[in-house]
Amino acid sequence: MHIHILGICGTFMGGLAALARAAGHRVTGCDAGVYPPMSEQLQALGIELIEGFGAEQMALKPDCYVVGNVVSRALGPDGTPKFPLMEAVLDAGARYSSGPQWLSEHILHGRHVLAVAGTHGKTSTSAMLAWILEQAGQQPGFLIGGVPQNFGVSARLGAAAAPFVIEADEYDTAFFDKRSKFVHYRPRTAVLNNLEFDHADIFDDLAAIERQFHHLLRTVPASGRVIFNGLEESLARVLNLGCWSEQRSFGSAVSDFCAEGEADDFVLCQRGQAAGRVRWGLSGLHNQLNALAAAAAAEHVGVSVARSASALGRFEGVKRRLEVRGQVRVPVGGPASGAGAPADEAATTITVYDDFAHHPSAMRTTIDGLRRQLDRHGSSGQRILALFEPRSNTMKLGTMKAQLPWSLEQADLAFCHSGGLGWDAAAALAPMGARAQVAADIDTLVQQAVAAAEPGDHLLCMSNGGFGGVHPKLLAALQQRFGAPPDA
């Protein structure tokens, strides 16, 4: 089959393209502003990429057009269609499908699907679960909204008939199918990691999202398993709407799966009995909960909790999840090194991180995780400088702007990129006083952060986009100010 994917450079659609290619289909695609790294990954797979959504692409005559949710029936300022290819597909009566539907029918059908849903932690939990199954010899397939360091790719077909792990997004499917993506996946194992309000551009309130999560539960067979976070009242409401499958809880002390110990060194317990120990380089309570969810899901396909714990000890994390992008060494006695620097120290470092956090709760959790990590390693006096951009549709609408001071509470300083916002970021951050600064462009934001930086600082950049290439800009500016080369 030849499929032509509209919006191929998105994380989900790019992963779908890789899976389709691996399954033996001919794949082409188009997008606006085709850019690395997805463009390079797809080209390496031999997938032809076309810039834009021009109607002339009808000449490709694929068997099916697979439509990403970036595509709409919107009109430009001059009244012409923003996506003329889609209009041509409709006019011609050509065959088309949404990405989730095509994936369900051509990749997931007949396989044991393990779907990981939740407002936060979907990518990390999916990556952990896929790694556990890999270490157990099951050679799983997966489609994840990030790149697990253990695999180096975001999607893999896996062995024939092997389990398939998928990140189950509640965002809508396509302009012609406003159901959540995850209702197409028909999992036998469904993980409900957490649930709070998000996606204000498509959901009116939390109850509307809870309804979609309940639709997911309706697709799980009686022989399937629903795994849920026992700490979440919203998930309790979802389950109370009806659940027809086996249930397993995690998180609370009375859950089926719980943890004892610190987030980077803890015992996994199954029904109150110690079953395995996890020692790893990740931090934060959120990652401990993600580990519990992954272990509970793996147990449903025959992997013991002890084996899951062993595999998690070798889990290397996911790109853009508190990922160190570089460090700058500050020699003692060098520029701005501080008069109080210990004479026996060869150098002090400033570290730059990248993280995908964009929802206020995720931002707070990420900062908390870094703070705990520093405390555990005897670096409690070191500062965290949080740089962020409210880039998601929800944040651009300003729906959660009042939560920003709370989300940044544990950061020593905060720097907000306010470009493109329709609300006053400075006013929203006013409760933080001098601890918060706002910049309308990336270069000014970098200047502000570098001017405030001191030896030993940790600069945490949070965005669900490219953040204007802020990381290399920060490292270059820090190098220039402190006079030491960055460790990339």
N, C-alpha and C positions, 0 to 999 in steps of 0.2 A: 504494500500500500504506500502511496505517496501522500504525505500530509504536509500542508503549508501552515506554519504557525504564526499567527498574528500576535505580536507582543512577545517575541521569543527570548528577549534578553532579561525578562523578569526571572527572579529566582525559581519560582515554581515552573514556569513555562520552559525555562532553559533546562531544568532537570528532566522535565517530561520529554524534551527533545532528545536528550542523551539516552533515556530509556528506550524511546521509540527506535532510535538508531541502533542500539544494542540488540533490539528485538528483530532487526532485519528490515525495518521500514525505510523508505527513502524520506528524508526530512529536509525541508527548506523552511525559511522563515524570514520575517521582517520585523522591524521595530524602528522607532524614532531615536536618533542619537545612539546608534550602536556603539558600545564602548567596552573596554576590558573591565574586569577579567572574563565576563561571560562570553563576550564576542570571541576572545582568543580560545576559550575552552571549546566553544561550538565549532569554530573553524578547524581546530585540531581533530575534531571528530569527523571532519569532512562535510559539515553542514553549511550549505550556501546561505549567506545572510544578505538581505536586501535592505537598504536604507529607506525608511518611510513606508507609507501605506497607500501607494499609488494603485489605481485601478488597472494599470497595465500588467500587474502581477497575475491577472486572470489568465494570461497566456501560458502560465505554468501548467494549468489544467490538472491540479492535484485531485486525488480521489476524495479528499476531505480537507476543508479549512478548519483548523483548530483555533478557536478564538479565546484570547486571554481577556481578563477583566479590565485591562487598560483600555480596551476598545469600547466605543460607545456610538450612539447616533447623534452626537453633538455636532453643532454647526460652528464654523469659524465666524469672526467679526463681519466677513463679507457675505455670509449666508451660505457658503459652500460647505460640504461635509468635511469634518475633521478627519474622517477615516473613509476616503472614497473607495478603498478596496472592499470594505464591508458592505457599502451600498451596492457595489457591483455584484458581490456574492448574492445578496438578497434579490436583486433585480433578475439575476440569471437563474434563480432557483437552485443554486449549487448546494451541494451537501456541506453542512457545517456542524460543528459540535463545540461544546465548551471543553476546556482543558481537563477539568475533573471528570467529566462524563467519558471523554475518550480514554483517559487513564484507567477508569473503572472497567470499561468494556474490553480494552485491549491488553492491559498489563496486570491489573489486580484480580480479574475474574479467575476463580478456581484456586486462589492462594489464601493462606491464613493471613489476613491483614491485621496488623497491630497499629491502631491509630492513636496518636497522642494529641489530645486537645487541651486547651487552656489559654487564658489570657497571657500568661507568662510561662517560660520554661519549655515550650514545645520543642524548640530546636535542640537544646541541651539534653532533654530527656530522650528524644528520639535518637540522638547520637549515642547516648549511653546504652540504650536498649539494643541498637544495631551492633554495637561493639560487644556487648555481652553475648548475643546470639552468634556473632562471628567467632568469639573465643570458645564457644560451646560446639563449634564445628558445624553450625547450621547454614552457613553461607547465605545469609539473608539478603534480600533486595531491600533498597531503601530510597526514599525521596525526602530530603531534609532541607529546611530553609537556611542552611549554613553549611560550612565545610568542616566536618569532623577531622581533627588533626590525625587521628589514627587511620583514616581512610584516604584523605587528600582529595576527595570528590564529594559532591553533594547528593549524587544519585547513582545507583547501581542496580542492574537487573537482578543479580544474584543467581543462585542455582535454580534450575527448573523445579517448580513446586515448593521451593523453600519459603519460609515466612517472609512477609514484606512489611517493613516498618515505614509508616508515613506520618509526616507532620500534618496534623489535621486542623486546618485553618477555618475559623468561623466566618471569615470575610465572604462576601457574596461571590457567586460562581461566575456570572457573566451578565452583560446588559440584558440578556433575554432569559436569564435564570437567576432570580434574586435569592434563592436558597443558599445557605452556607455551603461552602465547598465540601465540608466533611460528610454531608448526607449522601454523597455519591460513592463513598469508599466501602461501605458495608463491612465494617470490621467484625472480627470474631473476638478481638480483645480491644476494648476502648479505655483509654486513660483520660480521666478528667482531672487535670493537674490543679487548677484553680479557676476562678471566674469572677471578674469584676467588669465594670463598665469600660468600654473602649469602642472604637469605630463609630464615633458620633455622627459621621457622615452617612451611615446606613442604618444605625439602630437608634431608636428614640430614647430607650432607657435600658436598664439592666434586665428588666423582665422580658424584653424582646430578645435579648441574647440568651437568657435562660430557656426560652421557648425553643430556640434553635438547637441548644444542647439537648433538650428533650427529644427533638426530632432525631438527633443522632442515636440516642438510646433506643428509639423505636426500630432502628435498623440492626441492632445487635441480637443475634439469635439466642434462644433459651439456653443452648449449650455454650454460649459465649461468656465472657467475663467483662464486667464493668469495674474499673479500678478508680477510686475517687479519693480525694484529699479530705480526710475527716475533720480538718480544721476549718473548712469553708462552709459557711451558712448558705451561700448561694447554691452550692452543689447539693446540699441537703434538700433545698427547695426543688431543684431539678429532679432528683430521685423521687421525691414525694409525688411528682406528677405521674409517675409510673415507671417501673423498671421490670423487665421480664427475664433478666439474665442473672447469672451468679454475680455476687457483689463481693469485692474486697476493698478494704479501706487502708489508708496509710496516713502517717503524720502524727496523730494524737497518741497519747500514752496507751489508750485502750484500742488502738487500731490493730488490724491484722498484721500490718508491717510497720514497725517503728524503729527509731534509732536512739542509741545511747552514746553520748560523748560529744566532742567538738566536731564542727563541720568538716575538718580536714583529717580527723582520726576518730572513727566511731564504729560501734557494733550494730550490725543489722539484726533486728529481732523479728522472728515470725511467730505470731501468736504468743508473745511473751517470752519466747525462748531464743537465746543468742544463737545465731545461725552463721555468722560470718563477720569479718572485720574489714573495714575500708580505710586504707591510708592512702591519700592522694594529694595532688598539688592544688586542688580546687578549694575555694573558701565560700563561706556564706551558708546560712540556713536553707536558702532556696535550692542550692545544689545538693544538700543533704536530702531534702524532700524529693528532688528530681531522681536521686539515686534510689530512694524507696519505691517510687512509682515504676522505675525501670525494672527493678528486681521483681516487683509484684507481677508485672507484665511478662517478664521472661519465665517466671515460674509457671505461668499458664501454658507455655509451650515446652515444658519439660526441663527447664534449667533450674537447678537447685539454688537457693539463696546463697549458700556457701560459694558456689561457682560464680554467681553474679558478683559477690563481694571481691573475689579474686580478680575478676576481669576489670572491675571498676578501679582497682588499685593500679591498673595499667592504662586507664583512660586518660588521654592527653588533652581533653577539652575541645572546644570549637573555636574556629577563627571568629574574631570580633566578639568574643565573650571574655572580657578582662584580658585581652591579648596585649602583651607588651610589644609595642611597635619600635621601641628604641630607647636608648639611655645616653645621656651626656655626662661625661666625667668632668668633675670640677676639681682640679688640682688644689691642694692646700696652698694658700697664699696667692692663688690666682684671682682673677676678677670676681668680685662679689662672693668670694668663698667664705667670708665672715671671719672676724678677728678671733672668735672663740673656737675655731676649728681645732680639733686635737692635733698636736704636732706629729703624732705617730701614725696618723691616717695618710695613706698614699693618695687617696682621692675620695670625693663624695659624689654620688650620682643623682641626677634628676631623671625620672622615669616617665615615659609617655605611653599611655594605654589607649586601646580602642575598645569600645563596647557598644553593642547594638541597642542598649536601653533607650527608650523614648517615652514610654508611659511613666507618669510620676511614681507609681509604685515600683516599677522596674528600676528607675533611677535611684530611688532610695535604697532598694535592695542591693544594687550594685555597689553603691558607695559604702553601705554597711559591710558588704562582703570584703571590700578592700580594707576597710578600717580594721575588721577582725583579723584579717591576714597580717596586717602590719603589727597589730598588738601581739599576735601569737609569736611573731618573730622578733620581738623586742624592739620594734620600731614605732612605739606608740606616740612618740613625740613628733613624728614626721607629718607634714601637712598634706592634705588632699586638695588639689585645685580642680574643680569640676568645670569642664567646658561642654556645652550642650547646645543643640539646636532643636526647637520644637517643630519637627519636620512632618510628622505623621498627619494625616487628615484630621484626626481628632484634636491634636495639639494646635494645628493651624487655625481651627475654628475657635480656639480659646476656651473650649469646654472645661478644661482642667487647669486653667492658669492659676486658679486660687490654691492649687495643691503644690505648686512649685516650691515655695519656701519650705514646706514640710519635706518634700522629696530631697531637698538639698541641705537639710538640717545638719547632717554630719560632715559636710564639706567645710573646709576652712575658708575657701573663697569660691565664688561661682562666676562664670563668664557665659553670657547668653548671646547666641547669634540671632538677632531679631529680624533679619532680612526676609521679606515676603510675608510677614505677619500682619493680620488685620486688627491686631489689638496691641495695647501698650505693655511691652515686656518689662520696662522699667517700673511701671506702676505695680505690676503683678509681683515683682521682686522687691518692692520697697520695704516690706517687713524685715528683709535681711540687712538693710542699711548699707554700710560701706563694704560689707562682705560680698556684694553682688555688683557686677558691671555688665553693661549691655553694649553690643556693637552691631551696626547694621551690615557690616561686611566682614569676611573672614580675615583679611589682612589686619584690620583694626583689632579684631578679637585676639589674634596671635600676638600683636604688640602689647595689648593689655596683660595677657597671661605671662608673657616672657618678662615684662617689666616687674611683675609681682613675684616671679619665681625666685626661690632660694635653694641653695644646696640641700639635698635630701627630700625635696618635694616630689609628689606624685601627681602628674597631670593626667586626669581621666577624661577622655573625650567620649561623649555619648550621643549617638545619632543612629537612625535607621537608614541613613543614606551615606553618600560619600563624604559629607561634611566639607566639601570644597577643598579636599586634599589637605586638611588641617594638620595631619600628623607629620608629614615631611616638612611642612612649613614651620611647625613648632621646633622640630629637631634642628633645622638649619638655623633658626633664629636663636635658639639656646646655645648652639655651637658658637655662633658669632659673638654672643654676649659673654659666655663663660670661657671662650678660648680653648675648648677641648673638642676633639672629634667625637661624633655620635657612634655608639655601638648599635648597629642596625639589627 
